Amino acid sequence: MDYIRESDANVITKKYLDSILIEPRYIDSKVADTKTEFFGEVFDSPVMTPAFSHLKNYNNRPLTGLEEYSIAAKECNILNFVGMMENDQFEKIVRTGAKTVRIVKPYKDNGKVKDQFAFAKEVGAFGIGMDIDHIFGEKGYDVVVGEDMTFQTTEMLAGYVQAYDLPFVVKGVLSVADALKCKEIGAKAIIISHHHGRIPYAVPPLMALPKIKEALKDTDIKIIVDCSIDSGADVFKALALGADAAAVGRSMMPSLEKDGTEGVKEFIGKVTSDLKYLMSSTGFDSVSKIDSSVLVTVSCPSP
Ligand SMILES: Cc1cc2nc3c(=O)[nH]c(=O)nc-3n(C[C@H](O)[C@H](O)[C@H](O)COP(=O)(O)O)c2cc1C
């Protein structure tokens, strides 16, 4: 078994998620509807795919894992995300027909950033964005799969928002300070995330969520959360604390590797039906109505 440091944000996040309990309200409740509006489209579920990259062809199947889960997203009618990749790969993702947000890395070569955003627009991306939590690495600016990253200023981000006329999503927001800058630049959504533990002791996304929600309350910025979201109960807790949607990430990998598109469809279906069951059992018949009055937080045990 791998040695897990106490400072591991993944461990801290999972413990925090599990410290939140749910109180049922059966009387007068009806079977809930999980439909979710996002950027003017109606999706069947507030569950989203993660911005993943570098997934290979599993079990010698002809499509990469990225294409397989994108097809699953289309067939489940949920919003799809992808991360670091070249334009030819992104074109293949768009060809799956999935409504896809392309998260571009903060490349040092700013021409590459702009080229990837422009290409995304040209081939029909549903949205674009950047994972700001990959700017720094242990030796200064990060190097990701051999590619240099660099700083991003408020002005640079505002420039991307203005240039491409697509909804812009900032991924890796974990503080009110960054959330307010996302508001300033005109972002349409943020993903509250520590990117599976980019920094030690990162605040669990669900712990940061209520303060960020409050800071953005006079805006229509959508809030997505990710990190250790494994079940319908995790998604329910995120929505109750103020998120509009939640992305499953590594939790969908076993289904993806084993059964490809069908496996992911089954996994997303299970997470969504568990969410629906909890919504029905707590008296919330639609996603937008879920609130935190049904949550009980027990003291979080130390990792
Ligand atoms: C194999 C893999 C590749 C990833 N690639 C990217 C990426 O290119 N861009 C990005 O923003 N996040 C990337 N992520 C981070 C995920 O989008 C997500 O934020 C993170 O895994 C936390 O969610 P989880 O705990 O549900 O896995 C990647 C994660 C994994 C496991």
The ligand as an SDF file (V2000), in Angstrom:
LIG
                    3D

 31 33  0  0  0  0  0  0  0  0999 V2000
   -5.2090   11.2550  -15.6070 C   0  0  0  0  0  0  0  0  0  0  0  0
   -5.6320   12.6490  -15.2320 C   0  0  0  0  0  0  0  0  0  0  0  0
   -5.4440   13.6910  -16.1260 C   0  0  0  0  0  0  0  0  0  0  0  0
   -5.8510   14.9890  -15.7920 C   0  0  0  0  0  0  0  0  0  0  0  0
   -5.6600   15.9880  -16.6850 N   0  0  0  0  0  0  0  0  0  0  0  0
   -6.1090   17.2320  -16.4100 C   0  0  0  0  0  0  0  0  0  0  0  0
   -5.9460   18.2880  -17.3450 C   0  0  0  0  0  0  0  0  0  0  0  0
   -5.3450   18.1470  -18.3960 O   0  0  0  0  0  0  0  0  0  0  0  0
   -6.4690   19.4960  -17.0270 N   0  0  0  0  0  0  0  0  0  0  0  0
   -7.1300   19.7190  -15.8500 C   0  0  0  0  0  0  0  0  0  0  0  0
   -7.5940   20.8170  -15.6130 O   0  0  0  0  0  0  0  0  0  0  0  0
   -7.2580   18.7430  -14.9340 N   0  0  0  0  0  0  0  0  0  0  0  0
   -6.7670   17.5100  -15.1800 C   0  0  0  0  0  0  0  0  0  0  0  0
   -6.9060   16.5200  -14.2510 N   0  0  0  0  0  0  0  0  0  0  0  0
   -7.5330   16.8390  -12.9410 C   0  0  0  0  0  0  0  0  0  0  0  0
   -9.0320   16.4890  -12.9160 C   0  0  0  0  0  0  0  0  0  0  0  0
   -9.7430   17.2600  -13.8470 O   0  0  0  0  0  0  0  0  0  0  0  0
   -9.6270   16.7140  -11.5280 C   0  0  0  0  0  0  0  0  0  0  0  0
   -9.5420   18.0790  -11.1820 O   0  0  0  0  0  0  0  0  0  0  0  0
   -8.9190   15.9250  -10.4380 C   0  0  0  0  0  0  0  0  0  0  0  0
   -8.6380   14.5990  -10.8570 O   0  0  0  0  0  0  0  0  0  0  0  0
   -9.7310   15.8930   -9.1450 C   0  0  0  0  0  0  0  0  0  0  0  0
  -10.9000   15.1650   -9.2890 O   0  0  0  0  0  0  0  0  0  0  0  0
  -11.0160   13.6330   -8.7640 P   0  0  0  0  0  0  0  0  0  0  0  0
  -10.5580   13.6070   -7.3420 O   0  0  0  0  0  0  0  0  0  0  0  0
  -12.4930   13.3370   -8.9030 O   0  0  0  0  0  0  0  0  0  0  0  0
  -10.1800   12.7900   -9.6560 O   0  0  0  0  0  0  0  0  0  0  0  0
   -6.4580   15.2350  -14.5420 C   0  0  0  0  0  0  0  0  0  0  0  0
   -6.6160   14.1880  -13.6410 C   0  0  0  0  0  0  0  0  0  0  0  0
   -6.2010   12.9040  -13.9550 C   0  0  0  0  0  0  0  0  0  0  0  0
   -6.3910   11.7980  -12.9440 C   0  0  0  0  0  0  0  0  0  0  0  0
  1  2  1  0
  2  3  1  0
  2 30  2  0
  3  4  2  0
  4  5  1  0
  4 28  1  0
  5  6  2  0
  6  7  1  0
  6 13  1  0
  7  8  2  0
  7  9  1  0
  9 10  1  0
 10 11  2  0
 10 12  1  0
 12 13  2  0
 13 14  1  0
 14 15  1  0
 14 28  1  0
 15 16  1  0
 16 17  1  0
 16 18  1  0
 18 19  1  0
 18 20  1  0
 20 21  1  0
 20 22  1  0
 22 23  1  0
 23 24  1  0
 24 25  2  0
 24 26  1  0
 24 27  1  0
 28 29  2  0
 29 30  1  0
 30 31  1  0
M  END
$$$$
